[in-house]
Amino acid sequence: MSVQCRSALLISDLHLTPSMPLTAQRFFDFCLKEAGSVEAVFIMGDLFEYWLGDDANASSPFQQEVRNALANLSSKVKLFYLHGNRDFLLGPDYLKKTSMTALADPSEVRIAGLDYILSHGDVLCTADLGYQVFRKWTRRPWVQKLFLQLPLQWRRSIANQLRRNSAQKYQRASRYTPASRLMQMDVTTHACAALVKKHSINRLIHGHTHMPKHHQEQLGELQWQRWVLSDWDLDHPESVTPKASALLIDEHGVRYLDLVK
């Protein structure tokens, strides 16, 4: 077990963007306040709304502020990063500038003496076959290399089209029954069970689904616990309840930390 710490905070799915200033400010406050109280912080994917490459928007004031916050935090705690489905192109240059350590998805970690499996979570949504094919292709190094060689404006156009397609897919899914929608959008029990069995660890933490909850699960004789991290959104009170939380793990156990303040 290469990653070990006595205490940790885990966050995911902040989708930082200049158009969501309240959410971004809560992240900056988190880095200055709550994050310094633990030994390690795990950012488990989709920190940004999208990432088109380390060269994109590098000089924007917003990105400079985020980068400075991460670099400052990494000087105080161990800072780990798992790539998500929106920021899987975040590369070594950015990691070097922020002193973050990239982790594979999934990764085994030991926190407060107990072992956990960490994953962004999108790879566990195996009922969404179309997305899994897309994910497989976009994680190929040669595909990423070709994309990053495109002019920035082309990359931005492709990303915007993919986001529109994703929004349309979500709208179509919302027309079906909630159970049918959740079946496709959520992780599957079989995928979680396979991961737990492969790693011989019965504690799984992930984000991606935006459905925070602690689950006690079982498939056959295999039993495990699963914690889902919350997404963050403090900028759309007309459409969603304000959301921002972290998962705190220390000698007292595992609990959600409400960050909506």
C-alpha positions as CSV (number, residue, x, y, z in Angstrom):
1,M,0.0,0.0,0.0
2,S,2.0,3.0,-1.3
3,V,-0.3,5.8,-0.2
4,Q,-0.9,6.0,3.6
5,C,-2.0,8.8,5.8
6,R,-3.6,9.3,9.3
7,S,-6.4,11.6,8.1
8,A,-7.8,12.8,4.8
9,L,-10.5,14.8,3.1
10,L,-11.9,13.6,-0.2
11,I,-13.7,15.8,-2.8
12,S,-15.0,15.4,-6.3
13,D,-17.0,17.0,-9.1
14,L,-16.5,20.7,-8.4
15,H,-16.7,21.5,-12.1
16,L,-14.8,24.8,-11.5
17,T,-15.4,27.5,-14.1
18,P,-15.5,31.3,-14.0
19,S,-19.2,31.2,-14.6
20,M,-19.7,29.6,-11.1
21,P,-18.0,32.1,-8.8
22,L,-19.6,31.1,-5.6
23,T,-18.6,27.5,-6.0
24,A,-15.1,28.5,-6.9
25,Q,-14.8,30.8,-3.9
26,R,-16.0,27.9,-1.6
27,F,-13.1,25.8,-3.1
28,F,-10.6,28.6,-2.4
29,D,-12.0,28.9,1.2
30,F,-11.8,25.1,1.6
31,C,-8.1,25.1,0.6
32,L,-7.4,27.8,3.2
33,K,-9.5,26.5,6.0
34,E,-10.7,22.9,6.2
35,A,-8.1,21.2,4.0
36,G,-5.2,22.1,6.2
37,S,-6.6,20.2,9.2
38,V,-5.8,16.8,7.7
39,E,-2.6,15.0,6.4
40,A,-3.9,14.4,2.9
41,V,-6.4,15.7,0.4
42,F,-7.7,13.6,-2.5
43,I,-9.3,15.4,-5.4
44,M,-11.1,12.6,-7.2
45,G,-11.8,14.0,-10.6
46,D,-13.8,16.7,-12.4
47,L,-12.2,19.5,-10.5
48,F,-12.8,21.5,-13.6
49,E,-15.9,21.8,-15.9
50,Y,-13.6,20.7,-18.7
51,W,-9.9,20.5,-19.5
52,L,-8.6,20.9,-23.0
53,G,-4.9,20.5,-22.2
54,D,-2.3,22.1,-19.9
55,D,-1.7,24.9,-22.5
56,A,-5.4,26.0,-22.6
57,N,-6.3,29.1,-20.6
58,A,-3.0,28.9,-18.7
59,S,-2.8,32.6,-18.5
60,S,-6.4,33.3,-17.5
61,P,-6.7,35.0,-14.1
62,F,-9.2,32.4,-12.9
63,Q,-6.9,29.5,-13.8
64,Q,-4.0,31.2,-12.2
65,E,-6.0,31.6,-9.0
66,V,-6.9,27.9,-9.0
67,R,-3.4,26.9,-9.7
68,N,-2.0,29.1,-6.9
69,A,-4.6,27.6,-4.4
70,L,-3.6,24.1,-5.3
71,A,0.1,24.9,-5.1
72,N,-0.3,26.6,-1.7
73,L,-2.4,23.6,-0.4
74,S,0.2,21.1,-1.6
75,S,2.8,22.9,0.5
76,K,0.8,22.1,3.6
77,V,-0.7,18.6,3.0
78,K,-0.2,15.6,0.7
79,L,-2.3,16.5,-2.3
80,F,-3.5,13.6,-4.6
81,Y,-5.4,13.8,-7.9
82,L,-7.5,11.2,-9.8
83,H,-8.6,12.1,-13.3
84,G,-12.3,12.4,-14.0
85,N,-14.4,12.2,-17.2
86,R,-14.1,15.9,-17.8
87,D,-10.4,16.5,-16.9
88,F,-8.7,13.3,-18.0
89,L,-6.4,15.5,-20.1
90,L,-4.9,17.2,-17.1
91,G,-1.3,16.5,-17.7
92,P,2.2,16.4,-16.1
93,D,2.9,20.1,-16.6
94,Y,-0.1,21.1,-14.5
95,L,0.7,18.4,-11.9
96,K,4.3,19.7,-11.6
97,K,3.2,23.4,-11.2
98,T,0.7,22.5,-8.5
99,S,2.9,19.7,-6.8
100,M,-0.1,17.3,-7.0
101,T,0.5,13.6,-7.2
102,A,-1.5,11.7,-9.8
103,L,-3.1,8.4,-8.8
104,A,-4.3,5.7,-11.1
105,D,-8.0,4.9,-11.3
106,P,-8.7,2.8,-9.3
107,S,-6.1,3.2,-6.5
108,E,-5.7,1.5,-3.2
109,V,-5.0,3.7,-0.2
110,R,-4.7,3.3,3.6
111,I,-6.3,6.0,5.7
112,A,-6.3,5.9,9.5
113,G,-5.3,2.3,9.4
114,L,-8.0,1.0,7.0
115,D,-7.8,0.2,3.3
116,Y,-10.0,1.9,0.7
117,I,-10.4,1.7,-3.1
118,L,-10.6,5.1,-4.7
119,S,-12.2,5.7,-8.2
120,H,-13.7,8.7,-10.0
121,G,-16.6,6.3,-10.6
122,D,-17.4,6.7,-14.3
123,V,-15.7,3.3,-15.1
124,L,-18.3,1.7,-12.8
125,C,-21.3,3.0,-14.8
126,T,-21.3,-0.1,-17.0
127,A,-25.0,0.0,-17.9
128,D,-24.1,3.0,-20.1
129,L,-22.5,1.1,-22.9
130,G,-22.1,4.0,-25.2
131,Y,-20.2,6.0,-22.7
132,Q,-17.9,3.1,-21.8
133,V,-16.9,2.8,-25.5
134,F,-16.2,6.5,-25.6
135,R,-14.2,6.3,-22.4
136,K,-12.1,3.4,-23.7
137,W,-11.2,5.3,-26.8
138,T,-10.5,8.7,-25.2
139,R,-8.1,7.1,-22.6
140,R,-5.8,5.8,-25.3
141,P,-2.5,7.8,-25.2
142,W,-2.3,8.1,-29.0
143,V,-5.9,9.5,-29.2
144,Q,-5.1,12.1,-26.5
145,K,-1.8,13.0,-28.2
146,L,-3.6,13.7,-31.5
147,F,-6.3,15.7,-29.8
148,L,-3.8,17.9,-27.9
149,Q,-2.0,18.6,-31.2
150,L,-5.2,20.3,-32.6
151,P,-5.5,24.1,-32.5
152,L,-7.1,25.2,-29.3
153,Q,-10.1,26.6,-31.0
154,W,-10.8,23.2,-32.6
155,R,-10.4,21.5,-29.2
156,R,-12.8,23.9,-27.7
157,S,-15.4,23.3,-30.4
158,I,-15.2,19.5,-30.0
159,A,-15.5,19.9,-26.2
160,N,-18.6,22.1,-26.6
161,Q,-20.2,19.6,-29.0
162,L,-19.6,16.8,-26.6
163,R,-21.1,18.8,-23.7
164,R,-24.2,19.5,-25.8
165,N,-24.5,15.9,-26.6
166,S,-24.2,15.0,-22.9
167,A,-26.8,17.5,-22.0
168,Q,-29.2,16.2,-24.6
169,K,-28.6,12.6,-23.4
170,Y,-29.4,13.7,-19.8
171,Q,-32.6,15.4,-20.9
172,R,-33.7,12.3,-22.9
173,A,-33.0,10.1,-19.9
174,S,-35.0,12.4,-17.6
175,R,-38.1,11.6,-19.7
176,Y,-37.9,7.9,-18.6
177,T,-38.9,6.6,-15.2
178,P,-36.5,7.6,-12.4
179,A,-35.6,3.9,-11.9
180,S,-34.6,3.5,-15.6
181,R,-32.6,6.7,-15.6
182,L,-30.7,5.7,-12.4
183,M,-30.0,2.3,-13.9
184,Q,-28.0,3.9,-16.7
185,M,-26.5,6.9,-14.9
186,D,-25.5,5.2,-11.7
187,V,-22.7,2.6,-11.0
188,T,-23.7,-1.0,-11.2
189,T,-23.6,-3.5,-8.4
190,H,-21.7,-6.0,-10.5
191,A,-19.0,-3.5,-11.4
192,C,-18.5,-2.5,-7.8
193,A,-18.4,-6.1,-6.7
194,A,-15.8,-7.0,-9.4
195,L,-13.6,-4.1,-8.2
196,V,-14.0,-5.0,-4.5
197,K,-13.2,-8.7,-5.3
198,K,-10.2,-7.8,-7.5
199,H,-8.6,-5.7,-4.8
200,S,-9.8,-7.7,-1.8
201,I,-10.8,-4.4,-0.1
202,N,-14.4,-3.9,1.1
203,R,-14.4,-0.1,1.2
204,L,-15.0,1.8,-2.0
205,I,-15.2,5.6,-2.5
206,H,-16.1,7.3,-5.7
207,G,-17.7,10.4,-7.2
208,H,-19.1,11.1,-10.7
209,T,-22.8,10.2,-10.1
210,H,-23.6,13.3,-8.0
211,M,-25.6,11.1,-5.6
212,P,-23.8,11.3,-2.2
213,K,-24.7,8.5,0.1
214,H,-23.2,5.8,2.3
215,H,-24.2,2.3,1.0
216,Q,-24.0,-1.1,2.6
217,E,-24.0,-3.5,-0.4
218,Q,-23.8,-7.2,-1.1
219,L,-23.7,-9.5,-4.1
220,G,-23.7,-13.2,-3.2
221,E,-21.4,-13.7,-0.3
222,L,-19.4,-10.6,-1.1
223,Q,-20.1,-7.5,1.1
224,W,-18.7,-4.0,1.0
225,Q,-19.3,-0.4,2.0
226,R,-19.5,2.4,-0.7
227,W,-19.3,6.1,-0.1
228,V,-20.4,8.4,-2.9
229,L,-18.9,11.9,-3.0
230,S,-21.1,15.0,-3.6
231,D,-20.7,17.4,-6.5
232,W,-20.5,21.1,-5.7
233,D,-22.9,23.8,-6.9
234,L,-23.5,27.0,-5.0
235,D,-24.4,29.1,-8.0
236,H,-27.8,27.7,-9.2
237,P,-30.3,28.1,-6.3
238,E,-33.2,28.3,-8.7
239,S,-32.6,24.8,-10.0
240,V,-30.7,22.8,-7.4
241,T,-30.3,22.8,-3.6
242,P,-26.8,24.3,-2.8
243,K,-24.3,21.5,-2.6
244,A,-20.8,21.2,-1.3
245,S,-19.3,18.6,0.9
246,A,-16.2,16.5,1.6
247,L,-15.7,13.1,3.0
248,L,-13.6,13.2,6.2
249,I,-11.7,10.1,7.3
250,D,-9.7,10.0,10.5
251,E,-9.3,7.9,13.7
252,H,-13.0,8.6,14.5
253,G,-14.3,7.0,11.3
254,V,-15.8,8.2,8.1
255,R,-18.3,11.1,7.8
256,Y,-19.5,13.7,5.4
257,L,-18.5,17.3,6.1
258,D,-21.0,19.8,5.1
259,L,-19.3,22.8,3.3
260,V,-22.4,24.8,2.4
261,K,-21.8,27.9,4.5
